[in-house]
Amino acid sequence: MAGTLFASRPKVLPNAASILVTENCNLACTYCFEIHNTRKMTIETARKSLEFLCNNAVASGEDQFHAMIFGGEPLLNVDVVEEIFRYGYELAQKNNITFVTNIITNATVMSERIKNMLIEWRDKCNLTVQLSVDGKEEVHDMYRITKTGKGSFKLIEKNIPIFKEIFKDCPRRLSIHGCL
Protein backbone atom coordinates (compact mmCIF):
# COMPACT_ATOMS: atom_id res chain seq x y z
CA MET A 1 0.00 0.00 0.00
CA ALA A 2 2.82 2.41 0.82
CA GLY A 3 4.11 2.16 -2.74
CA THR A 4 0.85 3.47 -4.17
CA LEU A 5 0.77 6.39 -1.77
CA PHE A 6 3.98 7.82 -3.19
CA ALA A 7 3.58 6.60 -6.76
CA SER A 8 1.35 9.52 -7.73
CA ARG A 9 3.70 12.20 -6.40
CA PRO A 10 5.99 13.88 -8.91
CA LYS A 11 9.68 13.23 -8.42
CA VAL A 12 11.29 16.10 -6.51
CA LEU A 13 14.65 17.10 -7.94
CA PRO A 14 16.98 19.67 -6.36
CA ASN A 15 17.10 22.93 -8.26
CA ALA A 16 18.98 24.95 -5.61
CA ALA A 17 22.37 24.45 -4.02
CA SER A 18 25.07 26.13 -2.01
CA ILE A 19 28.21 26.23 -4.10
CA LEU A 20 31.49 26.33 -2.20
CA VAL A 21 33.77 28.07 -4.71
CA THR A 22 36.81 28.10 -2.44
CA GLU A 23 37.87 26.86 0.96
CA ASN A 24 40.37 29.70 1.17
CA CYS A 25 39.73 32.81 3.24
CA ASN A 26 41.69 35.99 3.81
CA LEU A 27 40.51 36.18 7.44
CA ALA A 28 41.26 34.07 10.50
CA CYS A 29 38.09 34.60 12.54
CA THR A 30 38.55 33.23 16.02
CA TYR A 31 35.22 31.37 15.96
CA CYS A 32 35.52 29.91 12.48
CA PHE A 33 35.05 26.16 12.25
CA GLU A 34 36.21 25.89 8.63
CA ILE A 35 39.56 24.38 7.77
CA HIS A 36 40.95 26.91 5.33
CA ASN A 37 43.21 25.83 2.51
CA THR A 38 43.88 27.05 -0.99
CA ARG A 39 41.58 24.59 -2.75
CA LYS A 40 39.27 26.19 -5.30
CA MET A 41 36.38 24.94 -7.36
CA THR A 42 37.15 24.67 -11.06
CA ILE A 43 35.11 26.31 -13.77
CA GLU A 44 34.25 22.83 -15.09
CA THR A 45 32.80 21.76 -11.72
CA ALA A 46 30.84 25.00 -11.42
CA ARG A 47 29.38 24.52 -14.90
CA LYS A 48 28.39 20.90 -14.18
CA SER A 49 26.74 22.01 -10.93
CA LEU A 50 24.67 24.61 -12.76
CA GLU A 51 23.71 22.15 -15.50
CA PHE A 52 22.52 19.70 -12.82
CA LEU A 53 20.39 22.36 -11.10
CA CYS A 54 18.98 23.77 -14.33
CA ASN A 55 18.17 20.33 -15.79
CA ASN A 56 16.41 19.41 -12.55
CA ALA A 57 14.37 22.59 -12.62
CA VAL A 58 13.30 21.94 -16.21
CA ALA A 59 12.50 18.28 -15.51
CA SER A 60 10.42 19.25 -12.46
CA GLY A 61 8.55 22.00 -14.31
CA GLU A 62 10.07 24.69 -12.09
CA ASP A 63 10.53 28.20 -13.44
CA GLN A 64 13.89 28.87 -11.76
CA PHE A 65 17.09 27.43 -10.34
CA HIS A 66 19.27 28.88 -7.61
CA ALA A 67 22.94 28.98 -6.62
CA MET A 68 24.12 30.34 -3.28
CA ILE A 69 27.82 31.18 -3.63
CA PHE A 70 30.01 30.99 -0.54
CA GLY A 71 33.38 29.84 0.76
CA GLY A 72 35.88 30.57 2.61
CA GLU A 73 35.71 33.92 0.94
CA PRO A 74 34.07 33.39 -2.47
CA LEU A 75 35.42 36.58 -4.02
CA LEU A 76 38.93 35.10 -3.77
CA ASN A 77 37.86 32.85 -6.66
CA VAL A 78 36.38 35.58 -8.83
CA ASP A 79 36.90 33.67 -12.10
CA VAL A 80 34.55 30.90 -10.96
CA VAL A 81 32.05 33.36 -9.44
CA GLU A 82 31.91 35.22 -12.74
CA GLU A 83 31.49 31.96 -14.66
CA ILE A 84 28.62 30.95 -12.37
CA PHE A 85 26.88 34.21 -13.25
CA ARG A 86 27.62 33.96 -16.97
CA TYR A 87 26.82 30.30 -17.45
CA GLY A 88 23.83 30.30 -15.10
CA TYR A 89 22.35 33.16 -17.08
CA GLU A 90 23.09 31.37 -20.37
CA LEU A 91 21.37 28.19 -19.17
CA ALA A 92 18.38 30.17 -17.92
CA GLN A 93 17.99 31.96 -21.25
CA LYS A 94 18.34 28.72 -23.20
CA ASN A 95 15.66 27.02 -21.08
CA ASN A 96 13.37 30.04 -20.65
CA ILE A 97 13.62 29.97 -16.84
CA THR A 98 15.13 32.26 -14.21
CA PHE A 99 18.52 31.99 -12.55
CA VAL A 100 18.71 33.30 -8.98
CA THR A 101 22.00 33.82 -7.15
CA ASN A 102 23.29 35.14 -3.89
CA ILE A 103 26.74 35.56 -2.39
CA ILE A 104 27.79 35.53 1.23
CA THR A 105 31.01 37.53 1.59
CA ASN A 106 33.11 38.92 4.41
CA ALA A 107 33.11 42.20 2.42
CA THR A 108 36.88 42.66 2.66
CA VAL A 109 37.60 41.86 -0.98
CA MET A 110 36.75 44.51 -3.56
CA SER A 111 38.27 45.64 -6.85
CA GLU A 112 37.07 47.38 -10.00
CA ARG A 113 36.70 43.98 -11.63
CA ILE A 114 34.50 42.68 -8.79
CA LYS A 115 32.44 45.88 -8.70
CA ASN A 116 31.86 45.80 -12.47
CA MET A 117 31.07 42.08 -12.38
CA LEU A 118 28.44 42.55 -9.67
CA ILE A 119 26.90 45.47 -11.57
CA GLU A 120 26.85 43.51 -14.84
CA TRP A 121 25.19 40.40 -13.41
CA ARG A 122 23.11 41.91 -10.58
CA ASP A 123 19.82 42.01 -12.48
CA LYS A 124 20.47 39.25 -15.02
CA CYS A 125 21.06 36.75 -12.21
CA ASN A 126 18.68 38.22 -9.63
CA LEU A 127 21.71 38.66 -7.40
CA THR A 128 21.56 39.36 -3.68
CA VAL A 129 24.62 39.87 -1.51
CA GLN A 130 24.97 39.25 2.19
CA LEU A 131 27.84 41.02 3.96
CA SER A 132 29.25 39.63 7.21
CA VAL A 133 29.76 42.25 9.91
CA ASP A 134 29.84 41.32 13.59
CA GLY A 135 28.68 44.53 15.20
CA LYS A 136 30.52 47.69 16.10
CA GLU A 137 34.22 48.00 15.37
CA GLU A 138 35.66 46.98 18.74
CA VAL A 139 33.48 43.86 18.95
CA HIS A 140 33.93 42.92 15.30
CA ASP A 141 37.73 43.29 15.49
CA MET A 142 37.95 40.99 18.52
CA TYR A 143 36.78 38.05 16.39
CA ARG A 144 37.10 38.84 12.69
CA ILE A 145 40.82 39.23 12.33
CA THR A 146 43.16 39.05 9.38
CA LYS A 147 45.78 36.34 9.16
CA THR A 148 48.25 38.85 10.62
CA GLY A 149 46.02 39.33 13.66
CA LYS A 150 44.62 42.77 12.78
CA GLY A 151 40.95 43.65 12.89
CA SER A 152 39.05 43.68 9.59
CA PHE A 153 36.36 46.27 10.37
CA LYS A 154 38.11 49.11 8.50
CA LEU A 155 38.45 46.91 5.37
CA ILE A 156 34.71 46.27 5.41
CA GLU A 157 33.85 49.86 6.29
CA LYS A 158 35.59 51.16 3.16
CA ASN A 159 33.81 48.59 0.94
CA ILE A 160 30.25 49.01 2.24
CA PRO A 161 29.69 52.25 0.23
CA ILE A 162 30.74 50.37 -2.92
CA PHE A 163 28.24 47.58 -2.23
CA LYS A 164 25.57 50.20 -1.48
CA GLU A 165 26.33 51.92 -4.80
CA ILE A 166 26.03 48.61 -6.67
CA PHE A 167 22.62 47.99 -5.12
CA LYS A 168 21.34 51.59 -4.97
CA ASP A 169 18.41 50.78 -7.29
CA CYS A 170 17.49 47.64 -5.35
CA PRO A 171 18.65 48.08 -1.73
CA ARG A 172 16.66 45.10 -0.44
CA ARG A 173 19.02 42.81 -2.33
CA LEU A 174 21.92 43.85 -0.08
CA SER A 175 21.96 42.75 3.54
CA ILE A 176 24.30 42.55 6.49
CA HIS A 177 24.42 39.66 8.91
CA GLY A 178 26.61 38.96 11.88
CA CYS A 179 27.58 36.21 14.26
CA LEU A 180 26.67 36.85 17.84
Stockholm file with secondary structure:
# STOCKHOLM 1.0

chainA/1-180         MAGTLFASRPKVLPNAASILVTENCNLACTYCFEIHNTRKMTIETARKSLEFLCNNAVASGEDQFHAMIFGGEPLLNVDVVEEIFRYGYELAQKNNITFVTNIITNATVMSERIKNMLIEWRDKCNLTVQLSVDGKEEVHDMYRITKTGKGSFKLIEKNIPIFKEIFKDCPRRLSIHGCL
#=GR chainA/1-180 SS CHHHHHHTSCCCCCCEEEEEEESCCSBCCTTCCCCCCSCBCCHHHHHHHHHHHHHHHHHHTCSEEEEEEEESCGGGGHHHHHHHHHHHHHHHHHHTCEEEEEEEECSCCCCHHHHHHHHHHHTTTTCEEEEECCSSHHHHHHHSBBTTSCBCHHHHHHHHHHHHHHTTTCGGGEEEECCC
#=GC SS_cons         CHHHHHHTSCCCCCCEEEEEEESCCSBCCTTCCCCCCSCBCCHHHHHHHHHHHHHHHHHHTCSEEEEEEEESCGGGGHHHHHHHHHHHHHHHHHHTCEEEEEEEECSCCCCHHHHHHHHHHHTTTTCEEEEECCSSHHHHHHHSBBTTSCBCHHHHHHHHHHHHHHTTTCGGGEEEECCC
//
